[in-house]
Amino acid sequence: MTETLLSLISILIGIISANLLGYFKKKYSFGLIGNTLIGVFGSILLLKSFGRLGFDPWSIMQNETFHSLLFIINCIVSFLGGALGLIFIKMIYNKMNKKTAK
């Protein structure tokens, strides 16, 4: 596997997690397209933030060997990134659209 393929797999996992959370918890859903976009950006943001700890695609494929434990950690962080991104964006959306009481 190349580093690019690992990055695409990570993004796909983020998309799947955001859509699964939106499907099972309807109050967090923004529809299929919204959940997909949030899953992409949420997984990328969390992976770029914490990937420097050693589970980025280049560390997984270091010296042309595949480190499966680092790949599993990468997948978990990507899954959490998609789901947490959806929750965070929904919290922001609710705060911005709060009705003021008169």
N, C-alpha and C positions, 0 to 999 in steps of 0.2 A: 504494500500500500504506500502511496505517496502522501506527502504532507497535505496536498490539495484535497485528495480524497478524504482524508481524516477530517479536514475542516468542513467539507460538505456533509459528511456523516454527522458531525456535531451540530451543524445548523439544522439538519433534518430532524434530529432528536429534539431540538428546541421547538421546532414547528409542531411536532407530534405532541409534546408535553403541553404546549399552550392550547392546542385544539382539544386535547383530552380534558384538560381542566375546564375549558369553556363548555364542553359537551356535558360533563357530569355536574358542574356547578354553574347553572344558567345565569346566576347573578353576576358572574365574572365575564360573561361572553360578550364579544364584540362582533359576532358573526364569523364565518369561515375566513374571509379575507382579512379582517381586523386581527383575529387571533393568529393567523399565519404571519402577518407583518410583525406583530408584537413578539411572537416566538422567535423570529429571526433576530431581531434587534436585542431581545432579552438574552438569548443564548450567546450572541457575540459579545455583548457588554460584559456578562459575567465571566466568560472565557478569557477575554482580553484583560479583565481586571485581576483574575486569580491565576491565569495561565503562566504568569511569570514564576509561580512557585514550582514549576517543573513538569506540568502535564500538558504543555502545548504540543501541537503536532510535530514540531521539530525535535522535541525531547522524546516523544514516543518512538520516532523513527531514527534515533541517534545511532550512528555508525552502521546504518543499513540493517539494524535489528529491530524487531517489533517488541515493544515493552507492553504487555497486555494489562498489567496493573495500572499503568499510567493512562492507558486507553479507557479502562473502566472508570477511573476517576474523572477523566475528561467527559465521558458520557453522562455521568451523574451530575457534574457541574452544569453541563449543557441542558439537561433535563430540568434542573432547578432554575436555571436562568430563564427558560421559556415560561415556566409556571410563575415564578416570582415577578417576572416582567409583566405578565398579565394582571396579577394582583395589584402591583404598584400602579400601573396605568389606570386600572379601574378605580383605585383610591383617589388618584388625581382627578379623574373624570367626575367622580361623585362630589369632590370638594368644589370643583369649578361650576358645577351645575346645581349647587345647593340652592333651594328656593328660600328667599328671605321671608320671614314672618312679619306681617304688618299688624 
